[in-house]
C-alpha cells in the first residue's frame, strides 16, 4: 500500500474512531459495570499503542558511538586532506522516528531525534539523502580539504506528508554546542 494512502487511511480511521469512541463511551458509562468500563478503556489504550507502534515500526537498532569516537568527532577538525560532514537530528517533530541517511557512495545509517552522524570524506561534492516513513529529502554539499559541513535535518509537518529540510549551520561554534548536547551514532 502506498505510504501516502496509509496516512490518509490513518487519519480517516482516527476520525471514525473518535466519533465511535464518544458514542461508545457514553453508552459504556451508562450501561456497563465498573469492569466493563475498565475493559473499554483498556481496549482504547491498546489501539492508541498499536497506532504508535505502527508509526515507529521503521526504526532500526542503531549502535551508539563510543566516547573516544564522539570526542574525536566533536573536535570538528578533519584529518589532513579530508573534509567532514555532520548530519544532526535535533528538534521535537518526528523525534522518535528514525531517519535513514545516505551519503551516496560513502556511508548509510539511521538516526532518531537528538542524535548525529559524522563522516570524514575526501574533498569533493556529495549527494546526501534522507528518508522516513514516506517522507524524503536530499541535498548536495561541496567541500574543500579541511572544510566542515554541519547539516541540521528537520521534519517539517504537512497535511498528509511532511518535508525533510536540510539546514546548513555555518557558525561552527553554535554547531559544536548543538552537537555536544546530543549523542553520536555509528554508520550501519
C-alpha positions as CSV (number, residue, x, y, z in Angstrom):
1,X,0.0,0.0,0.0
2,X,1.3,3.5,-0.9
3,X,2.6,5.3,2.2
4,X,0.6,8.4,1.5
5,X,-2.5,6.3,1.2
6,X,-1.6,4.8,4.6
7,X,-1.6,8.2,6.2
8,X,-4.9,9.1,4.7
9,X,-6.4,5.8,5.9
10,X,-4.9,6.5,9.4
11,X,-6.5,10.0,9.5
12,X,-9.9,8.7,8.4
13,X,-9.6,5.8,10.9
14,X,-8.8,8.3,13.7
15,X,-11.8,10.5,12.8
16,X,-14.2,7.5,12.7
17,X,-12.7,6.1,16.0
18,X,-13.2,9.5,17.7
19,X,-16.9,9.5,16.8
20,X,-17.4,5.9,17.8
21,X,-15.3,6.4,20.9
22,X,-17.5,9.3,22.0
23,X,-20.7,7.4,21.3
24,X,-19.5,4.2,22.9
25,X,-18.0,5.9,25.9
26,X,-21.4,7.4,26.7
27,X,-23.1,4.1,26.2
28,X,-20.5,2.2,28.3
29,X,-20.6,4.8,31.1
30,X,-24.4,4.5,31.3
31,X,-24.8,0.7,30.8
32,X,-21.6,-1.1,31.8
33,X,-20.4,-2.2,35.2
34,X,-17.1,-0.8,36.5
35,X,-15.3,-3.8,34.9
36,X,-16.9,-3.2,31.5
37,X,-15.9,0.5,31.5
38,X,-12.3,-0.5,32.5
39,X,-12.2,-3.1,29.7
40,X,-13.4,-0.5,27.2
41,X,-10.7,2.0,28.4
42,X,-8.1,-0.7,28.1
43,X,-9.1,-1.6,24.6
44,X,-9.0,2.1,23.5
45,X,-5.5,2.4,25.1
46,X,-4.3,-0.7,23.3
47,X,-5.5,0.8,19.9
48,X,-3.5,4.0,20.6
49,X,-0.4,2.0,21.5
50,X,-0.8,-0.1,18.3
51,X,-1.0,3.1,16.1
52,X,2.2,4.5,17.7
53,X,3.9,1.1,17.2
54,X,3.0,1.1,13.5
55,X,4.2,4.7,13.1
56,X,7.6,3.8,14.6
57,X,8.0,0.4,13.0
58,X,10.6,1.6,10.6
59,X,13.2,2.3,13.3
60,X,16.3,0.1,13.2
61,X,18.5,-0.7,16.2
62,X,21.5,1.7,16.0
63,X,24.8,1.4,17.7
64,X,26.0,4.4,19.7
65,X,29.5,5.7,19.1
66,X,31.9,5.2,22.0
67,X,33.2,8.3,23.9
68,X,36.6,8.3,22.1
69,X,34.9,8.5,18.6
70,X,32.5,11.1,19.9
71,X,35.3,13.2,21.3
72,X,37.3,13.0,18.1
73,X,34.2,14.0,16.1
74,X,33.5,16.9,18.3
75,X,36.9,18.5,17.6
76,X,35.4,19.4,14.3
77,X,38.8,19.2,12.7
78,X,39.0,16.7,9.9
79,X,42.2,14.7,9.2
80,X,44.8,16.2,6.9
81,X,43.5,16.2,3.3
82,X,39.9,15.3,4.4
83,X,36.6,17.1,4.9
84,X,33.9,16.4,7.5
85,X,30.1,16.0,7.2
86,X,27.8,16.0,10.3
87,X,24.2,15.0,9.9
88,X,22.3,16.2,13.0
89,X,18.7,15.4,14.1
90,X,17.5,17.9,16.7
91,X,14.0,19.1,17.5
92,X,10.7,17.8,18.7
93,X,8.8,17.0,15.5
94,X,9.4,13.3,14.5
95,X,11.8,12.8,17.3
96,X,11.1,9.1,17.8
97,X,11.0,8.3,14.1
98,X,14.3,7.0,12.7
99,X,15.5,8.8,9.5
100,X,17.6,6.7,7.1
101,X,20.6,8.8,5.8
102,X,22.9,8.1,3.0
103,X,25.9,10.0,1.8
104,X,25.8,8.4,-1.7
105,X,28.8,6.2,-2.3
106,X,30.2,6.8,1.2
107,X,28.0,5.6,4.1
108,X,24.5,5.0,5.2
109,X,22.8,4.8,8.6
110,X,19.9,5.8,10.8
111,X,19.4,8.5,13.4
112,X,16.5,9.5,15.6
113,X,15.9,12.8,17.3
114,X,18.9,14.2,19.4
115,X,21.4,12.0,17.5
116,X,24.0,12.8,14.9
117,X,26.2,11.0,12.4
118,X,29.8,12.0,11.4
119,X,31.8,11.1,8.3
120,X,35.2,12.2,7.1
121,X,35.4,12.3,3.4
122,X,37.7,13.2,0.6
123,X,37.2,16.8,-0.8
124,X,34.5,16.9,-3.4
125,X,30.8,17.0,-4.0
126,X,28.4,14.7,-2.2
127,X,24.7,13.9,-2.5
128,X,23.0,13.3,0.8
129,X,19.6,11.6,1.1
130,X,17.2,11.3,4.0
131,X,14.1,9.1,4.2
132,X,11.5,8.5,6.8
133,X,8.0,6.8,6.5
134,X,7.1,8.2,3.1
135,X,9.0,11.5,3.6
136,X,12.2,12.2,1.7
137,X,14.7,14.9,1.0
138,X,18.1,15.4,-0.5
139,X,20.8,18.0,-0.7
140,X,24.2,18.4,-2.2
141,X,27.4,19.7,-0.5
142,X,30.7,20.5,-2.0
143,X,33.7,20.5,0.4
144,X,37.3,21.6,0.1
145,X,40.1,20.0,2.2
146,X,39.7,20.9,5.9
147,X,36.1,22.1,5.4
148,X,33.3,21.1,7.7
149,X,29.6,20.9,6.8
150,X,27.1,20.6,9.6
151,X,23.6,19.8,8.4
152,X,20.6,20.0,10.7
153,X,17.8,17.8,9.4
154,X,14.3,18.9,10.2
155,X,11.0,17.2,9.6
156,X,8.5,20.0,8.6
157,X,5.0,18.7,9.1
158,X,2.5,18.8,6.3
159,X,-1.2,18.0,5.9
160,X,-0.7,14.5,4.5
161,X,3.0,14.3,4.2
162,X,6.0,16.0,5.8
163,X,9.0,17.5,4.2
164,X,12.6,16.8,5.2
165,X,14.6,20.0,5.3
166,X,18.4,20.3,5.3
167,X,19.6,23.4,7.1
168,X,23.4,24.1,6.9
169,X,24.8,25.6,10.0
170,X,27.7,27.8,9.1
171,X,28.6,29.0,12.6
172,X,30.8,26.2,13.9
173,X,30.8,27.4,17.5
174,X,27.0,27.1,17.7
175,X,27.1,23.9,15.7
176,X,29.6,22.4,18.2
177,X,27.4,23.4,21.1
178,X,24.4,21.7,19.5
179,X,26.4,18.5,18.6
180,X,27.8,18.3,22.1
181,X,24.3,18.2,23.6
182,X,23.2,15.1,21.6
183,X,24.5,11.6,21.0
184,X,26.6,10.3,18.1
185,X,25.5,7.1,16.4
186,X,27.6,4.8,14.2
187,X,27.0,4.3,10.5
188,X,25.4,1.0,9.6
